[in-house]
Amino acid sequence: MKTLETLYIVMPCYNEEAGISTTIATVSAKLTALIEQQKIAPDSAMLFADDGSRDSTWSIIAEHHAHNPMVKASRLAGNRGKEKALFAGLMEARGLADIVICMDADLQHDINAIEEFLELRQEGFELIYGVKKSRGKESFLRKAPSVLFYWLAAKCGSPVCQGHADYSLMTRQVLEALSEYGESNMMFRTMLKQLGFKQCPLYFNVLERTLGESKMSLRSLLRLSIDAITSYSVTPLRFISGMGMLIFLISLGMIAWVIYDYFKLGTPNGWATLTCSLWFLGGLGMVSLGIVGEYIGKMYMETKKRPRYFIKTRLHSHVSQRFSKGIVK
C-alpha cells in the first residue's frame, strides 16, 4: 500500500473579502474529494498567507477556521507584497506538509489542474511549475507589457519562461532548498527555476475572474518586472558596456569625418548633427546611470539584511519562532 502524502494548498491573499468564502468552500470540496479518492493524506489542508489585509478577509478566514479544520492561516504584521506573502506561506507550510501547491486565492488558477499536479508527482517530479496556456480575457494594456517583459527577460538571461505562473507544486525538500535564499528582492518564479531538482511544466487554463478584483496595478507589475531582471541577471550592465564600446567606435568615425570635412570645405558645419549627438549621449548617460543605480539600490537594501516579514497571528499548529521574522535558515 502506497504512503499518502500530506498536501497543503498555500494561497497568499490581500483584501479578498468579496470571494474568500467561495474560495474556502471550493478548495475544501476539492481536498475532500482527493482524500476520499486516496490521492492525498487525510490531514491535508489549505493555508492562507494574509498580506496584512485592511478589509474583513482575516476575520472571515478565522471564522471558517473555527468550524473547518482544513482552514489554516498566517497573518503578516503588515502589507509586504505578494511575493513575500507567498514565500511566508510556503515557509509556514514546509514543516506541516509533504508536498505544497501554491495558487492564487481568486480561483483564476484552474483548481481542477491539482489532480494533474498530483499525477506528475506520482511520476517522481519534485518541482512542477504551472505555465499558462493563454492569459484569458485581459486587456491589451495588460497583455502587451507582459509579452514585452518575457521577451526582454529572455534576452537578459533571466530564468523565467513565457507564461510561468505562481501555480506550482513543491516537495518539502524543494521548500528546504528555497528557504536558503536570503535576498529580500524576490521574484518567486525566477527563484524556482534556479533550484534544480527533477522538474517539469504543467500547462493550465486561466479562468475568468468572478471574485473581487486584481490587486496588481501596472505600476506593481512594472516594479516586479524590473526586479525579475535586475535581481537575477547582470546583462543590463553588460549592455551599457557594449553601448559604450559602440559609441566609441562611432565617435572615431565622426572624428575622421570632421577632419575630412574641415580640410575639404574649409569651414566646419553640422550643427544639427552636433545637437542630436549631445541629446543622444546625454539621454544614454542618464539611462545608464539609472540601470547602475537600480543595481546599487538593490545592493544597498540587501546589505541591511532586514527581515522579509513578521508573522502577527497563526491559525495552525505551532511553528518555530525563528520563522516569525522571515528568517528561515
MIDORO-236319 format. One record per residue (C-alpha): residue number from 1; x, y, z; residue in one letter. Coordinates in pm, whole numbers, always signed. Layout:
N
SITE    i       X       Y       Z  aa
SITE  NUM       X       Y       Z   A
...
REM end
This chain:
329
SITE    i       X       Y       Z  aa
SITE    1      +0      +0      +0   M
SITE    2    +143    +337    -104   K
SITE    3    +208    +606    +154   T
SITE    4     -19    +906    +106   L
SITE    5    +147   +1249    +118   E
SITE    6      +5   +1541    +314   T
SITE    7     -84   +1823     +75   L
SITE    8    -110   +2189    +176   Y
SITE    9    -254   +2441     -70   I
SITE   10     -89   +2776      +5   V
SITE   11    -270   +3091    -107   M
SITE   12    -146   +3447     -48   P
SITE   13    -434   +3691     -11   C
SITE   14    -490   +4063     +29   Y
SITE   15    -831   +4231     +64   N
SITE   16   -1019   +3929     -71   E
SITE   17   -1334   +3960    +140   E
SITE   18   -1558   +3951    -169   A
SITE   19   -1460   +3597    -261   G
SITE   20   -1265   +3434     +20   I
SITE   21   -1564   +3231    +144   S
SITE   22   -1623   +3093    -205   T
SITE   23   -1255   +3007    -233   T
SITE   24   -1260   +2821    +100   I
SITE   25   -1569   +2623      +1   A
SITE   26   -1426   +2533    -341   T
SITE   27   -1084   +2429    -212   V
SITE   28   -1239   +2235     +78   S
SITE   29   -1456   +2038    -165   A
SITE   30   -1154   +1961    -383   K
SITE   31    -941   +1848     -87   L
SITE   32   -1225   +1631     +45   T
SITE   33   -1266   +1464    -294   A
SITE   34    -892   +1396    -322   L
SITE   35    -885   +1249     +30   I
SITE   36   -1180   +1023     -49   E
SITE   37   -1003    +909    -366   Q
SITE   38    -697    +833    -151   Q
SITE   39    -474   +1060    -355   K
SITE   40    -361   +1265     -54   I
SITE   41    -340   +1210    +323   A
SITE   42    -644   +1287    +546   P
SITE   43    -460   +1569    +728   D
SITE   44    -420   +1772    +408   S
SITE   45    -534   +2133    +431   A
SITE   46    -522   +2484    +286   M
SITE   47    -309   +2764    +431   L
SITE   48    -378   +3131    +366   F
SITE   49     -98   +3386    +395   A
SITE   50    -282   +3711    +465   D
SITE   51     -71   +4004    +349   D
SITE   52    -199   +4249    +610   G
SITE   53    -547   +4285    +457   S
SITE   54    -732   +4605    +552   R
SITE   55   -1080   +4463    +500   D
SITE   56   -1253   +4170    +674   S
SITE   57   -1053   +3899    +494   T
SITE   58    -878   +3782    +811   W
SITE   59   -1192   +3772   +1024   S
SITE   60   -1370   +3565    +756   I
SITE   61   -1078   +3319    +745   I
SITE   62   -1077   +3298   +1126   A
SITE   63   -1450   +3225   +1129   E
SITE   64   -1408   +2940    +880   H
SITE   65   -1108   +2810   +1073   H
SITE   66   -1325   +2773   +1384   A
SITE   67   -1557   +2532   +1200   H
SITE   68   -1337   +2380    +930   N
SITE   69   -1013   +2201   +1035   P
SITE   70    -888   +2223    +676   M
SITE   71    -856   +2602    +702   V
SITE   72    -518   +2718    +830   K
SITE   73    -375   +3069    +809   A
SITE   74     -93   +3304    +900   S
SITE   75    -124   +3680    +904   R
SITE   76    +165   +3911    +824   L
SITE   77    +205   +4213   +1053   A
SITE   78    +187   +4449    +754   G
SITE   79    +147   +4458    +379   N
SITE   80    +473   +4325    +234   R
SITE   81    +366   +4242    -121   G
SITE   82    +251   +3921    -286   K
SITE   83    +598   +3772    -337   E
SITE   84    +689   +3795     +33   K
SITE   85    +342   +3680    +142   A
SITE   86    +370   +3375     -83   L
SITE   87    +717   +3299     +49   F
SITE   88    +590   +3336    +407   A
SITE   89    +307   +3090    +338   G
SITE   90    +545   +2835    +190   L
SITE   91    +781   +2861    +485   M
SITE   92    +489   +2818    +726   E
SITE   93    +374   +2507    +538   A
SITE   94    +710   +2337    +496   R
SITE   95    +703   +2187    +845   G
SITE   96    +343   +2073    +812   L
SITE   97    +318   +1914    +468   A
SITE   98    +497   +1663    +246   D
SITE   99    +401   +1850     -71   I
SITE  100    +272   +2202    -125   V
SITE  101     +75   +2357    -410   I
SITE  102     +66   +2735    -421   C
SITE  103    -207   +2917    -613   M
SITE  104    -391   +3249    -621   D
SITE  105    -682   +3297    -382   A
SITE  106    -912   +3436    -653   D
SITE  107    -955   +3091    -821   L
SITE  108    -829   +3214   -1159   Q
SITE  109    -584   +2925   -1144   H
SITE  110    -788   +2623   -1256   D
SITE  111    -833   +2417    -940   I
SITE  112    -900   +2103   -1146   N
SITE  113    -534   +2108   -1251   A
SITE  114    -444   +1994    -897   I
SITE  115    -511   +1634    -998   E
SITE  116    -269   +1674   -1290   E
SITE  117      -6   +1808   -1049   F
SITE  118     -53   +1500    -830   L
SITE  119     -27   +1265   -1129   E
SITE  120    +306   +1420   -1227   L
SITE  121    +415   +1395    -864   R
SITE  122    +350   +1019    -881   Q
SITE  123    +598   +1006   -1171   E
SITE  124    +868   +1130    -935   G
SITE  125    +878   +1502   -1013   F
SITE  126    +978   +1717    -717   E
SITE  127    +901   +2058    -867   L
SITE  128    +615   +2117   -1109   I
SITE  129    +560   +2475   -1222   Y
SITE  130    +240   +2590   -1388   G
SITE  131    +251   +2759   -1728   V
SITE  132     -50   +2946   -1866   K
SITE  133    -190   +2811   -2194   K
SITE  134    -335   +3158   -2251   S
SITE  135    -370   +3477   -2047   R
SITE  136    -750   +3462   -2053   G
SITE  137    -957   +3776   -2102   K
SITE  138    -707   +4054   -2045   E
SITE  139    -696   +4400   -2196   S
SITE  140    -427   +4498   -2443   F
SITE  141    -274   +4726   -2179   L
SITE  142    -216   +4420   -1958   R
SITE  143    -111   +4171   -2226   K
SITE  144    +134   +4392   -2418   A
SITE  145    +359   +4475   -2116   P
SITE  146    +359   +4107   -2018   S
SITE  147    +470   +3992   -2364   V
SITE  148    +737   +4264   -2368   L
SITE  149    +858   +4162   -2022   F
SITE  150    +902   +3794   -2109   Y
SITE  151   +1084   +3884   -2431   W
SITE  152   +1315   +4126   -2251   L
SITE  153   +1372   +3887   -1960   A
SITE  154   +1470   +3609   -2202   A
SITE  155   +1714   +3842   -2380   K
SITE  156   +1868   +3940   -2047   C
SITE  157   +1911   +3579   -1937   G
SITE  158   +1660   +3587   -1651   S
SITE  159   +1546   +3229   -1565   P
SITE  160   +1174   +3275   -1631   V
SITE  161    +972   +3121   -1913   C
SITE  162    +681   +3262   -2111   Q
SITE  163    +354   +3228   -1919   G
SITE  164    +513   +3096   -1599   H
SITE  165    +270   +3140   -1308   A
SITE  166    +291   +3104    -931   D
SITE  167     +72   +2791    -959   Y
SITE  168    +328   +2525    -863   S
SITE  169    +384   +2201    -670   L
SITE  170    +688   +2153    -448   M
SITE  171    +808   +1881    -217   T
SITE  172    +935   +1950    +133   R
SITE  173   +1292   +1905      +8   Q
SITE  174   +1236   +2179    -251   V
SITE  175   +1096   +2407     +20   L
SITE  176   +1405   +2343    +234   E
SITE  177   +1623   +2448     -59   A
SITE  178   +1405   +2753    -120   L
SITE  179   +1449   +2856    +243   S
SITE  180   +1823   +2900    +182   E
SITE  181   +1758   +3203     -39   Y
SITE  182   +1827   +3504    +177   G
SITE  183   +1769   +3801     -54   E
SITE  184   +1489   +4047     +13   S
SITE  185   +1440   +4137    -356   N
SITE  186   +1236   +3836    -457   M
SITE  187   +1051   +3704    -757   M
SITE  188    +915   +3360    -682   F
SITE  189    +907   +3228   -1040   R
SITE  190   +1271   +3301   -1113   T
SITE  191   +1377   +3153    -778   M
SITE  192   +1201   +2826    -863   L
SITE  193   +1376   +2791   -1197   K
SITE  194   +1715   +2816   -1027   Q
SITE  195   +1653   +2541    -773   L
SITE  196   +1718   +2239    -992   G
SITE  197   +1559   +1911    -874   F
SITE  198   +1352   +1692   -1105   K
SITE  199   +1109   +1941   -1254   Q
SITE  200    +865   +1986   -1540   C
SITE  201    +600   +2233   -1659   P
SITE  202    +225   +2180   -1639   L
SITE  203      +6   +2379   -1877   Y
SITE  204    -326   +2503   -1739   F
SITE  205    -607   +2739   -1833   N
SITE  206    -652   +3079   -1671   V
SITE  207   -1016   +3117   -1572   L
SITE  208   -1212   +3440   -1596   E
SITE  209   -1215   +3636   -1273   R
SITE  210   -1553   +3619   -1100   T
SITE  211   -1448   +3713    -745   L
SITE  212   -1316   +4053    -641   G
SITE  213   -1069   +4249    -850   E
SITE  214    -700   +4232    -931   S
SITE  215    -470   +4390    -672   K
SITE  216    -176   +4415    -915   M
SITE  217    -156   +4757   -1078   S
SITE  218     +53   +4827   -1386   L
SITE  219    +299   +5007   -1159   R
SITE  220    +332   +4698    -938   S
SITE  221    +378   +4475   -1242   L
SITE  222    +647   +4708   -1377   L
SITE  223    +831   +4704   -1044   R
SITE  224    +807   +4325   -1031   L
SITE  225    +939   +4301   -1389   S
SITE  226   +1239   +4519   -1306   I
SITE  227   +1313   +4301   -1002   D
SITE  228   +1287   +3985   -1213   A
SITE  229   +1556   +4112   -1449   I
SITE  230   +1795   +4304   -1223   T
SITE  231   +1782   +4054    -935   S
SITE  232   +1882   +3757   -1149   Y
SITE  233   +2082   +3894   -1441   S
SITE  234   +2371   +4135   -1500   V
SITE  235   +2300   +4158   -1874   T
SITE  236   +2176   +4522   -1849   P
SITE  237   +2516   +4621   -1707   L
SITE  238   +2691   +4441   -1991   R
SITE  239   +2457   +4618   -2233   F
SITE  240   +2588   +4951   -2103   I
SITE  241   +2946   +4836   -2168   S
SITE  242   +2850   +4724   -2518   G
SITE  243   +2680   +5055   -2595   M
SITE  244   +2984   +5242   -2465   G
SITE  245   +3212   +5050   -2700   M
SITE  246   +2975   +5104   -2993   L
SITE  247   +2957   +5479   -2929   I
SITE  248   +3337   +5493   -2901   F
SITE  249   +3372   +5332   -3243   L
SITE  250   +3111   +5568   -3390   I
SITE  251   +3294   +5865   -3236   S
SITE  252   +3617   +5761   -3412   L
SITE  253   +3429   +5764   -3740   G
SITE  254   +3278   +6103   -3658   M
SITE  255   +3624   +6246   -3578   I
SITE  256   +3758   +6122   -3908   A
SITE  257   +3459   +6274   -4092   W
SITE  258   +3501   +6613   -3917   V
SITE  259   +3872   +6626   -4007   I
SITE  260   +3796   +6533   -4368   Y
SITE  261   +3511   +6786   -4389   D
SITE  262   +3728   +7062   -4242   Y
SITE  263   +4013   +7024   -4492   F
SITE  264   +3778   +6970   -4787   K
SITE  265   +3528   +7253   -4729   L
SITE  266   +3740   +7479   -4517   G
SITE  267   +3464   +7552   -4264   T
SITE  268   +3311   +7330   -4001   P
SITE  269   +2940   +7255   -4028   N
SITE  270   +2693   +7006   -3886   G
SITE  271   +2529   +7195   -3602   W
SITE  272   +2222   +6966   -3627   A
SITE  273   +2446   +6659   -3603   T
SITE  274   +2624   +6803   -3301   L
SITE  275   +2298   +6888   -3124   T
SITE  276   +2145   +6545   -3188   C
SITE  277   +2464   +6376   -3070   S
SITE  278   +2461   +6573   -2745   L
SITE  279   +2097   +6486   -2677   W
SITE  280   +2158   +6121   -2763   F
SITE  281   +2466   +6087   -2545   L
SITE  282   +2303   +6279   -2260   G
SITE  283   +1994   +6058   -2268   G
SITE  284   +2201   +5741   -2292   L
SITE  285   +2411   +5856   -1996   G
SITE  286   +2102   +5912   -1783   M
SITE  287   +1957   +5572   -1874   V
SITE  288   +2291   +5406   -1797   S
SITE  289   +2307   +5579   -1458   L
SITE  290   +1952   +5461   -1390   G
SITE  291   +2041   +5098   -1463   I
SITE  292   +2354   +5112   -1249   V
SITE  293   +2154   +5287    -977   G
SITE  294   +1898   +5006    -979   E
SITE  295   +2170   +4753    -903   Y
SITE  296   +2333   +4973    -641   I
SITE  297   +1994   +5026    -476   G
SITE  298   +1939   +4652    -455   K
SITE  299   +2285   +4603    -307   M
SITE  300   +2206   +4874     -50   Y
SITE  301   +1881   +4704     +52   M
SITE  302   +2041   +4358     +68   E
SITE  303   +2328   +4475    +291   T
SITE  304   +2076   +4582    +557   K
SITE  305   +1965   +4216    +596   K
SITE  306   +1629   +4324    +730   R
SITE  307   +1363   +4056    +795   P
SITE  308   +1135   +4000    +498   R
SITE  309    +820   +3993    +709   Y
SITE  310    +678   +3940   +1057   F
SITE  311    +402   +3691   +1135   I
SITE  312    +143   +3854   +1362   K
SITE  313    -107   +3570   +1409   T
SITE  314    -125   +3200   +1324   R
SITE  315    -427   +2976   +1289   L
SITE  316    -248   +2643   +1267   H
SITE  317      -1   +2423   +1452   S
SITE  318    +293   +2579   +1629   H
SITE  319    +585   +2674   +1408   V
SITE  320    +930   +2767   +1535   S
SITE  321    +958   +3130   +1643   Q
SITE  322   +1252   +3184   +1406   R
SITE  323   +1003   +3182   +1115   F
SITE  324    +813   +3474   +1265   S
SITE  325   +1066   +3725   +1140   K
SITE  326   +1101   +3580    +793   G
SITE  327   +1443   +3442    +882   I
SITE  328   +1420   +3086    +765   V
SITE  329   +1768   +2938    +776   K
REM end
